[in-house]
Amino acid sequence: MRLKGGNTDELYKGDGRLKMAESLRDQHPDLCTVTWKFNRWQHHVNYDVFKKNKLIRKPNLKIKKGVNNYGMILKEINENTI
């Protein structure tokens, strides 16, 4: 959380937010609209069309019980570690 986010300088300067929202709307006109919210242009996606989708599992899928942390561990760091 110490580094600035990517693309922020290029994406959001000028009318970048509007262009991004319009691009998404052009790619998915059935789902996306461009709106003015929070004092800036935003894209709004209507996900209602996906409400009735049901999960279809593969016939041979075996899911192990328990939690899989994918080998990740929680490690405490301090200022000297960085």
C-alpha positions as a LaTeX table, in Angstrom:
\begin{tabular}{lrrr}
\hline
Residue & $x$ (\AA) & $y$ (\AA) & $z$ (\AA) \\
\hline
Met1 & 0.00 & 0.00 & 0.00 \\
Arg2 & 2.99 & 2.27 & $-0.33$ \\
Leu3 & 3.04 & 2.51 & $-4.11$ \\
Lys4 & 0.80 & 4.63 & $-6.27$ \\
Gly5 & $-1.69$ & 2.78 & $-8.48$ \\
Gly6 & $-0.85$ & 2.00 & $-12.09$ \\
Asn7 & $-2.09$ & 4.06 & $-15.04$ \\
Thr8 & $-3.53$ & 6.75 & $-12.79$ \\
Asp9 & $-1.63$ & 9.65 & $-14.33$ \\
Glu10 & $-2.42$ & 8.67 & $-17.91$ \\
Leu11 & $-5.88$ & 7.22 & $-17.48$ \\
Tyr12 & $-7.52$ & 9.90 & $-15.36$ \\
Lys13 & $-6.08$ & 13.12 & $-16.77$ \\
Gly14 & $-8.29$ & 15.30 & $-18.94$ \\
Asp15 & $-11.32$ & 13.38 & $-20.13$ \\
Gly16 & $-9.70$ & 9.95 & $-19.56$ \\
Arg17 & $-12.43$ & 8.72 & $-17.23$ \\
Leu18 & $-15.10$ & 9.60 & $-19.78$ \\
Lys19 & $-13.17$ & 7.90 & $-22.60$ \\
Met20 & $-12.71$ & 4.76 & $-20.48$ \\
Ala21 & $-16.43$ & 4.64 & $-19.60$ \\
Glu22 & $-17.46$ & 5.24 & $-23.21$ \\
Ser23 & $-15.08$ & 2.52 & $-24.41$ \\
Leu24 & $-16.65$ & 0.02 & $-22.03$ \\
Arg25 & $-20.14$ & 1.09 & $-23.11$ \\
Asp26 & $-19.17$ & 0.69 & $-26.78$ \\
Gln27 & $-17.89$ & $-2.84$ & $-26.10$ \\
His28 & $-20.94$ & $-3.87$ & $-24.03$ \\
Pro29 & $-23.87$ & $-1.59$ & $-24.96$ \\
Asp30 & $-26.36$ & $-4.16$ & $-23.65$ \\
Leu31 & $-24.92$ & $-3.99$ & $-20.11$ \\
Cys32 & $-23.11$ & $-0.70$ & $-19.65$ \\
Thr33 & $-24.12$ & 2.95 & $-19.46$ \\
Val34 & $-22.12$ & 6.09 & $-18.79$ \\
Thr35 & $-23.29$ & 8.16 & $-15.82$ \\
Trp36 & $-22.16$ & 11.18 & $-13.83$ \\
Lys37 & $-21.59$ & 10.05 & $-10.21$ \\
Phe38 & $-19.35$ & 11.25 & $-7.42$ \\
Asn39 & $-18.49$ & 14.40 & $-9.39$ \\
Arg40 & $-16.93$ & 12.43 & $-12.26$ \\
Trp41 & $-17.83$ & 10.20 & $-15.18$ \\
Gln42 & $-18.43$ & 6.58 & $-14.27$ \\
His43 & $-19.45$ & 3.43 & $-16.07$ \\
His44 & $-22.45$ & 1.62 & $-14.67$ \\
Val45 & $-22.90$ & $-2.09$ & $-15.39$ \\
Asn46 & $-26.28$ & $-3.77$ & $-15.03$ \\
Tyr47 & $-25.52$ & $-7.33$ & $-13.90$ \\
Asp48 & $-29.19$ & $-8.35$ & $-13.63$ \\
Val49 & $-28.98$ & $-10.48$ & $-16.78$ \\
Phe50 & $-26.63$ & $-12.84$ & $-14.91$ \\
Lys51 & $-28.88$ & $-13.40$ & $-11.87$ \\
Lys52 & $-30.36$ & $-16.63$ & $-13.17$ \\
Asn53 & $-27.01$ & $-18.18$ & $-14.10$ \\
Lys54 & $-26.34$ & $-21.39$ & $-12.19$ \\
Leu55 & $-23.00$ & $-22.95$ & $-11.44$ \\
Ile56 & $-22.39$ & $-26.02$ & $-13.60$ \\
Arg57 & $-19.62$ & $-28.18$ & $-12.19$ \\
Lys58 & $-17.54$ & $-30.51$ & $-14.31$ \\
Pro59 & $-18.70$ & $-34.10$ & $-13.87$ \\
Asn60 & $-15.35$ & $-35.37$ & $-12.49$ \\
Leu61 & $-14.55$ & $-32.32$ & $-10.32$ \\
Lys62 & $-13.31$ & $-33.19$ & $-6.83$ \\
Ile63 & $-13.11$ & $-30.36$ & $-4.32$ \\
Lys64 & $-11.00$ & $-31.01$ & $-1.24$ \\
Lys65 & $-12.44$ & $-30.03$ & 2.13 \\
Gly66 & $-10.73$ & $-27.31$ & 4.16 \\
Val67 & $-8.97$ & $-24.08$ & 3.28 \\
Asn68 & $-6.39$ & $-23.82$ & 0.50 \\
Asn69 & $-4.09$ & $-20.84$ & 1.01 \\
Tyr70 & $-2.14$ & $-21.67$ & $-2.17$ \\
Gly71 & 1.13 & $-21.69$ & $-0.22$ \\
Met72 & 0.70 & $-18.11$ & 1.02 \\
Ile73 & 1.72 & $-17.22$ & 4.54 \\
Leu74 & 1.05 & $-14.15$ & 6.64 \\
Lys75 & 4.35 & $-12.51$ & 7.45 \\
Glu76 & 4.84 & $-9.52$ & 9.71 \\
Ile77 & 7.27 & $-6.91$ & 8.42 \\
Asn78 & 8.64 & $-3.76$ & 9.93 \\
Glu79 & 10.38 & $-0.64$ & 8.62 \\
Asn80 & 13.81 & $-2.34$ & 8.77 \\
Thr81 & 12.62 & $-5.18$ & 6.55 \\
Ile82 & 11.65 & $-2.91$ & 3.64 \\
\hline
\end{tabular}
